[in-house]
Amino acid sequence: MSSDPVRLPVRRTSLLLALGLSAILASCQARPLYGDSAATQKSLGAIAYSEADDRVELEVRNQLIFMTGGGAGEPAAPEYRVELKVETKTTGVLLDRSSDTFKAGRVAVSADYTLERIADNTVLKAGHRQAVSLVDFPAQEFAKHRAIRDGENRAARELAELIRADLAMVLGR
């Protein structure tokens, strides 16, 4: 019985600690970083994108349409317009001196974009983003072209995610 008074304060302390921690954790909330998510998604779904000039720009444009429109495509009556200009550059980075060929490379996809409100032609955001994808260059020429194309696709998807985050930041305010 002499050990019961010692256990009672320990139990009481641990119970109070558990209640305190649960109260603190209950007050934590996971909310979107930029504004109301429903309002932001509605604004993102009201964006029209400029026509693409090449395959990589089309890949970026299609990814943006899918991510901002929730998979529903372009809006019928857009409130905003994004002008995209995408450029691609492929460079070799690992030179095999014996054969004087590159064994690996980088594919850099960069975009300049402008977000405008259609109602009054106000520029809300102008920016530049870049994404880089690393590729291996096989000895076969077709496989090398396919590796570059896959690298362009990966970089285009990453670039679209970066641009979408920028657009969400502006429209979520």
Stockholm file with secondary structure:
# STOCKHOLM 1.0

chainA/1-173         MSSDPVRLPVRRTSLLLALGLSAILASCQARPLYGDSAATQKSLGAIAYSEADDRVELEVRNQLIFMTGGGAGEPAAPEYRVELKVETKTTGVLLDRSSDTFKAGRVAVSADYTLERIADNTVLKAGHRQAVSLVDFPAQEFAKHRAIRDGENRAARELAELIRADLAMVLGR
#=GR chainA/1-173 SS CTTHHHHHHHHHHHHHHHHHHHHHHHHCCCCCSSSCHHHHHHHHTTEEECCCSSHHHHHHHHHHHHHHHTTSCSCSSCSEEEEEEEEEEEEECCEETTTTEESEEEEEEEEEEEEEETTTTEEEEEEEEEEEEEEECCSSHHHHHHHHHHHHHHHHHHHHHHHHHHHHHHHTC
#=GC SS_cons         CTTHHHHHHHHHHHHHHHHHHHHHHHHCCCCCSSSCHHHHHHHHTTEEECCCSSHHHHHHHHHHHHHHHTTSCSCSSCSEEEEEEEEEEEEECCEETTTTEESEEEEEEEEEEEEEETTTTEEEEEEEEEEEEEEECCSSHHHHHHHHHHHHHHHHHHHHHHHHHHHHHHHTC
//
